[in-house]
Structures are given as C-alpha cells and as structure tokens.
C-alpha cells in the first residue's frame, strides 16, 4: 500500500485515541502466566497485535478478538517460538519471561535488528540468568532447559523497557522474591503491573525499583488497556505542524508532560481536560531543541514527529536521541521534500523549510507517520511507500486524519 498526501491548509475537529500498542503487547504476553481466561479491552487492532495473537496460538492459547476486546484461553503447551514470528516482531522477546517462569524451558530465535539500529537483548538475558536461567545457542536459537526460575536481586545496566517487562513477568511466577533496580517506569509498564496484580501477582514499586514476590499460579483477569500516548503525541504534533485547532479525546495528559512542556515553549496553547487535550498552534513557531531519554524524559518514539514540526519553526532547532542514537533514517527522505536538515555528530540540525511534494519511502513505524504529516505540509502531492510500517502501530491512521480534514488517501501499489 501507499499513502497519497496532499497539501492541507489546516486540521480541525476531534480525534479519539486508541488503546496503547506498547501496553497491549506485554499484557498479551503476560496471559501466558495463567491457564485461566483473560479478557483484555481497548486493544488496538494492529499488525503487531495480530502477530502476537499468532504467537500465543502457537503456544497453545485460543484467541477471540472483536471490537477491540480479546479473550485469551487455554493451557500454555509449548515454549518454542517460530523464527519467522520473532523476526517480524521484536516485542516477541517478551514471551521469554513468562514461558521460562511457567515451563522452565523454551527455545527462542535470536532477535534481528531493525531500522532503529541494533536491538540487543543482553539486559533481558542477564536478568534471566540472575534468576537461574541458562541457555545454549544453536543455529540462531537460544535453548533453555529444565530450570525453575528463582527470585533474584537484579540491577539493570540501562532502564530498558522490554527487559523490565520481561523480568517483571518472569519474577511474577518465580519462586521467591525479586528486586529489580534501575528499571524503566514508562506508563506502559505501570499498566502491565496493574494487569499482573489483577492476575494475583504481588508487585510493589518505589521509584525505579520493583519488588516482586513470585507465586506458582496466577489467575485470569478482566482488564482495560491504557490509551496510546505515542498515538496521542502523533496527532498533537500533526495539529502543531499542519496548523488548526484540534481536540484529542481519550489521551492521558499526565503521560505527555515532556511533550506538552516543549510544545508550550514553542508557542502552542494546550487546554488540558480530564482525558482530552485541545491544541491551538501559534502563528509563529519558536525553534525548540529536544533530547530524548527514558520516561519521563521526551519519548524517542516522538522525535521523528518533532523533527517534522520543527520544519515550520522560525530558526534553528536540534534533536539528540539518547535511546536510539541512529534513529534518523527518515532524514534523507524528508530532505527529498526540501527539508533543511543535517545530521552533525548524531545531532539533527533543523532549519525552517519550504516543502514540495514528492515520493517517499517509510523505513519504520514512527518515520512513516512523520512522512505523512510532512506530506500534508508540503505543496502538491506526496506519495509515501512501504505503508506496512504504519499499520504495525496506528489503528485507522488515515481515517482519523481524514476526520480532521487532512487530504489523504491510500491506494494499492501498481505492480
Ligand atoms: C520499547 O522498545 C518500545 N517498544 C519502543 O517503541 C520504544 O522506542 C522503546 O521501548 C524506548 O522507549 C515496545 O514497547 C514494544 P528498550 P524496547 O529495551 O523495549 C538498548 C515503537 O515505535 N537495549 O527500552 O526494545 C536498546 O538497544 C517502538 O512503538 C540494550 O542495549 O526498548 C536501546 O538503545 C520502537 N540491551 C535502548 O536500550 C537490551 O537488552 C532502549 O531499548 C535491551 C535494550
């Protein structure tokens, strides 16, 4: 599929945010910790979610999914993850913790890399080893055999989101108490902890530490996933970049403090309501620098969108990404629109730019949404190829943009 984007003077109206992809994926993995029925609501209908369903089915689960509610039932039978699914979805590494914690064995394909750069899992493995897991590597797979995970004191070398999630799930069914320090505290992890506690897990958090008392059996739960703060941030930045007053419904302002602070510094007015935000962009946008970092710092997933927004700022702005320093594959594509951007020592320098439409090729999920928004700012027509990246993480993105008045559509790529 390809996206057709035409210059759009302004956006206006309301958009409802879907459930969080990055909360739903670990929560779905956590259903492996019980054989009882789990009902999970507000699950976004996305490619990454459907790949996770395929993974759970392979491991013995029965899945029913309709109207954004998924019912997961059945016994965890097998801990062997098929390589093609692991290759397709980095988040499949999240089943390692639950599988080892329940079965004491499993075989997992080593993860591949992706457009954001190298995606190691050393922090995950170091934590699992501390809990007694050991593995051998054979033909690109990690083979774990006969081990009962035990509670351990684990200090992460970096507050990795995925490693924190994996180890919280592993500790929930390990024997004994685990203390996980220097862990990530993203809202999606707090949502996972809420789900685990609803299953009967005993988890206490203090700052960036979690204390987990393992229990051999967890029960089913009925749970509603939090709203997607990155999708909310994407639409907020679309309104700021294109212009026009937009209301974002279903967003949690508390999850977006770093973004809101930077937006206000650039001149955007934001009215915060209980779970809605009203965005009123300024006539003149001030250039503002950002550095991404672990929550509550500015999220790396929104830096491509911030870069596009800064193309309208009256002056020079800079972006540094401390999480994925190489997450600038989209820059060369935006330059084809006429974006005045340059990477200097892993810092992206951005100047005010006049954009004119052309053909672009998306390289990852958030770059895809950034290119589409740039296409709305550019004169004429912009075609964005490789839209498959977009479908991984945004539910009905084009429908929501059109509802805000964006002149966008999709069409099949002619062979
Ligand atoms: C999660 O990825 C998100 N994915 C990413 O969102 C997000 O960008 C990232 O966290 C950072 O916030 C999901 O939640 C499914 P990390 P994850 O482990 O868990 C290094 C999107 O667009 N690292 O916190 O893979 C790693 O290389 C996606 O929705 C190690 O060195 O991120 C990176 O530089 C993109 N060793 C940094 O830590 C490890 O064992 C952060 O990675 C693990 C990570």
Boltz pocket constraint, residues with backbone or C-beta under 6 A from the ligand:
constraints:
  - pocket:
      binder: B
      contacts: [[A, 21], [A, 22], [A, 25], [A, 90], [A, 91], [A, 118], [A, 119], [A, 120], [A, 121], [A, 122], [A, 123], [A, 124], [A, 125], [A, 158], [A, 159], [A, 160], [A, 161], [A, 162], [A, 163], [A, 300], [A, 301], [A, 322], [A, 323], [A, 324], [A, 365], [A, 366], [A, 393]]
      max_distance: 6.0
